[in-house]
Amino acid sequence: MFVRIIRFLRPTFFAMIAFALIVGAGGVIQVARDSNGPHRARSDALAGLQNMNLSGIVLPGPALSPDEVVRLQLAGLGNPRSDGIGVLQCFVLASPGNRAATGPLDRFGKMVRRGPFQCLANQRACLVGRPHIVEHTARVIVTIVDQQAQIHAFTFVLARQASPPFADCWMTEAVWPSFPADEPKATPAA
């Protein structure tokens, strides 16, 4: 039971660690790195984060609209840097339930860079639609033109979170391909 709880909360802990680094808690990690003993393993796991410039990461906030969240996630996925900072931007705006299902971060990164989602990271053009909001749920249609001039559409489903620390924040619950480019195309009738 305890192990399941830890696995469930791992993405949230990662987001909290990223937040701590952003606000200047990098010294805590340095202390852990310099010490021997049980803190050493934690330090090694966070060494990659310590070397990243996390000041550009936008954290969830009640002021962000659903379409702004989607635009930030798309910008993150389109970030060409190889250190994973763009995937981290996308990950921190995913809801806790989404992160629990798709995380941890390295697994999430592989998922969004392959299969039907790979065009999100390698887009030629992008159009983010207006959010359709019903109560605490929003749907945003995103149209992507990839590098091969194929058109892809995705539905981003966001929810206004009810629980702290994300209360009143729009966060992405799911992303569905609406129609993949490799679907057979119907020939127009004459």
C-alpha positions in Angstrom: 0.0 0.0 0.0 2.8 2.4 1.0 4.7 1.7 -2.2 1.5 2.5 -4.3 1.1 5.8 -2.5 4.7 6.7 -3.2 4.4 5.8 -6.9 1.2 7.9 -7.1 2.8 10.9 -5.5 6.2 10.7 -7.3 5.2 13.1 -10.1 3.9 15.6 -7.6 7.1 15.3 -5.6 9.0 16.0 -8.9 7.0 19.1 -9.6 7.6 20.3 -6.0 11.3 19.8 -6.4 11.3 21.7 -9.7 9.4 24.5 -8.0 11.9 24.6 -5.1 14.8 24.9 -7.6 13.0 27.7 -9.4 12.6 29.8 -6.2 16.2 29.4 -5.3 16.4 26.2 -3.2 19.3 24.9 -5.3 21.5 25.2 -2.3 19.7 22.3 -0.6 20.6 20.0 -3.4 24.2 21.1 -3.2 24.4 20.3 0.5 23.0 16.8 -0.3 25.6 16.3 -3.1 28.5 17.2 -0.8 27.4 14.8 2.0 28.0 11.1 2.1 25.3 8.6 3.2 21.6 8.3 2.3 21.4 11.7 0.7 23.9 10.7 -2.0 21.3 8.7 -4.0 18.8 11.6 -3.9 21.5 14.0 -5.1 22.4 11.8 -8.0 18.8 11.6 -9.1 18.5 15.4 -9.1 21.9 16.3 -10.6 20.3 16.8 -14.1 17.8 19.3 -12.6 20.5 21.3 -10.8 22.3 22.0 -14.1 19.1 23.2 -15.8 18.0 26.8 -15.9 14.5 26.4 -14.6 13.7 30.1 -14.4 11.6 29.9 -17.6 9.3 27.2 -16.4 5.8 28.5 -15.9 4.0 26.7 -13.0 0.3 26.2 -12.8 -1.6 29.2 -11.6 -5.3 30.3 -11.4 -4.5 33.2 -13.8 -3.7 30.8 -16.7 -6.6 30.2 -19.1 -7.1 26.7 -20.7 -5.7 27.9 -24.0 -2.7 29.5 -22.3 -1.9 26.2 -20.6 -2.1 24.4 -24.0 0.1 27.0 -25.6 2.7 26.7 -22.9 2.7 22.9 -23.2 3.1 23.1 -27.0 5.9 25.6 -26.6 7.6 23.2 -24.2 7.2 20.2 -26.5 8.6 22.3 -29.4 11.7 23.3 -27.4 14.7 21.9 -29.2 17.0 21.7 -26.2 18.1 18.2 -25.4 18.1 18.6 -21.6 14.4 18.0 -21.3 13.4 21.4 -20.0 10.6 21.6 -22.6 9.2 18.3 -21.6 9.3 19.4 -18.0 7.3 22.5 -18.9 4.6 20.3 -20.4 4.8 17.9 -17.5 4.3 20.5 -14.7 1.1 21.7 -16.5 -0.4 18.2 -16.6 -2.9 17.4 -13.8 -1.8 15.2 -10.9 -4.0 12.4 -12.3 -2.5 12.7 -15.7 1.1 12.6 -14.3 0.2 9.5 -12.2 -1.0 7.8 -15.4 1.8 8.9 -17.7 4.8 9.7 -15.5 7.4 9.6 -14.2 9.0 12.4 -16.2 11.3 10.2 -18.3 8.5 7.9 -19.3 6.2 11.0 -20.1 9.0 12.4 -22.2 9.3 9.3 -24.3 5.6 9.1 -24.7 5.2 12.6 -26.1 8.1 12.3 -28.4 6.8 9.1 -30.1 3.7 7.8 -31.9 0.8 10.1 -32.6 2.2 12.8 -30.3 5.7 13.2 -32.0 4.3 15.9 -34.4 3.6 18.1 -31.4 7.4 18.4 -30.9 8.2 18.9 -34.5 5.6 21.2 -35.9 5.8 23.5 -38.9 2.6 25.3 -37.9 0.1 25.2 -35.1 -3.4 26.6 -34.5 -4.8 26.6 -31.0 -8.6 26.8 -30.9 -10.8 28.7 -28.4 -11.5 26.7 -25.3 -15.0 25.2 -25.0 -15.7 25.4 -21.2 -18.5 23.5 -19.5 -18.3 24.0 -15.7 -14.9 22.8 -14.6 -13.9 21.1 -17.8 -12.4 22.7 -21.0 -11.7 21.2 -24.4 -9.2 22.9 -26.7 -8.7 21.7 -30.3 -5.2 22.0 -31.6 -4.3 21.6 -35.3 -0.7 20.8 -36.2 1.0 20.9 -39.6 4.0 18.6 -39.3 7.3 18.8 -41.2 5.9 16.6 -44.0 2.9 19.0 -44.4 0.6 16.4 -42.9 -2.3 17.8 -40.8 -3.0 16.4 -37.3 -5.7 17.5 -34.8 -5.7 16.9 -31.1 -8.2 17.5 -28.4 -6.7 18.8 -25.1 -9.0 18.1 -22.2 -8.3 20.3 -19.2 -9.9 20.5 -15.7 -10.0 23.2 -13.1 -8.4 21.5 -10.2 -10.2 21.5 -6.8 -7.4 20.3 -4.5 -4.4 22.2 -3.2 -1.7 23.0 -4.2 -3.4 23.4 -7.6 -6.8 24.6 -6.6 -8.5 26.7 -9.3 -5.7 26.0 -11.8 -6.5 24.7 -15.3 -4.3 21.6 -15.9 -4.4 19.1 -18.8 -6.1 15.8 -18.0 -5.7 14.1 -21.4 -4.7 14.7 -25.0 -6.5 12.7 -27.7 -5.5 12.5 -31.4 -8.7 13.7 -33.2 -7.6 12.4 -36.6 -4.1 11.1 -37.3 -2.4 11.9 -40.6 -2.0 8.2 -41.5 -5.8 7.6 -41.6 -7.0 6.7 -45.1 -8.3 9.8 -46.8 -11.6 9.7 -48.6 -11.5 10.8 -52.2 -13.8 13.7 -52.8 -16.9 13.0 -54.7 -17.2 14.6 -58.1 
